[in-house]
Amino acid sequence: MFAFSAAIKFLRKPMMVQHWNEYRYPMWFMFVIATLEFTGVLGLLAAFWFQRMLIFAAVLFTILMIGAIHAHLFRAKHSPLMAINAVIMLLLSITLIII
């Protein structure tokens, strides 16, 4: 999911650009978030060899998902349904930290 999310941000897909405008964040920040998401994906892959990377990636994803939920609900004033994916990914990230 995070690889897909990073890809549509890097490619500046129209749907993502529209959402980004609704969040009222500068467009350069979309590149920063995509880079962080991709870094987290690399961290998950690296965790197969370096187990400590799992915590790094999970903490990074947790922070990103808290930001995503905030962006949907408070900045863009989206329906709570728009934040469900971010909530699920947040819960999965927290689960990785706990385990």
N, C-alpha and C positions, 0 to 999 in steps of 0.2 A: 504494500500500500504506500509506504513512504517513497519507494523508488518511482512509482507511478506519479505520486504527488510532485516529487522533484522534477520529473521529466516534463510534466505539463507546465510547470513554472518556468523551467529553462527554455522551453519552446514557446512560451508566451501564448498559449492557446487562448482563443477569445473568451471562453467561459471563465478561465482563471483571471484574465485581465479585467473582466467585468466584476468579478468578485473582489479583486484587489482594489478597484476603484470604489466599491461599496465599503470596503474596510477603511478607506481614506488613508492608506499607507503609500509612501512614495514607491514608484516602480522599481527603483534600485534595490529596495528592501526585499522585493520578491526574489531577486537573485541571491541575496544573503540567506533567506529562508530555504530556498532550494538547495543551496550549498550545504547548509546545516543538515537538511534532510538526507542528502546524499552521503554526507559524512557519517551520519547515523547508520545508514545502510551498510557502508563499508565497515563500520564498527561491528555490526551484527555478523557480517561475514568473517571478519577477523577473529571473532569470538570462538570460531571453530578451532583455532590454533592458540589463541591467547584469551583464556576465559575471562579475564578481568575487563576485557573490552565490552563484554555484555552489559555490565553495570554502566559504563560510560555511555553506550548507545541508548540504554533504557532511560537513563536520567536525561539525556539530551531530548529524546522523544517525549518524555513527560513534560519537560519545559515547553517544547514546541506545541504540544497539544493543549496545554493550559492557555498558551497564547492564541491558538486557533479557536478555542471555545470563547475566549474573550472577544476576539475579532468578530465572530459570528453573532454573538448575543448582544454585545455592548457597543461595538463600533458600527457594525452594519445593521444592527437591530433586526437580524433575521429571526425567523421562527425557530424555536428550540429544535425542531426536526432537522434543521440544517446543520446542527452541531452534533447530531447523533454519531456520525462517523468519528469525529474527533473525540467524543466521550468514550467510545468503544476502544479506540487506539490508546487513549489515556489509561484506561483500566488495564489493557494488555501490557502497556509499558510498566505500570506500577506492579503488576503481577511479576514481571521479569525481575524487577528490583527486589521484591520480597523473596522470591525463590532463589 
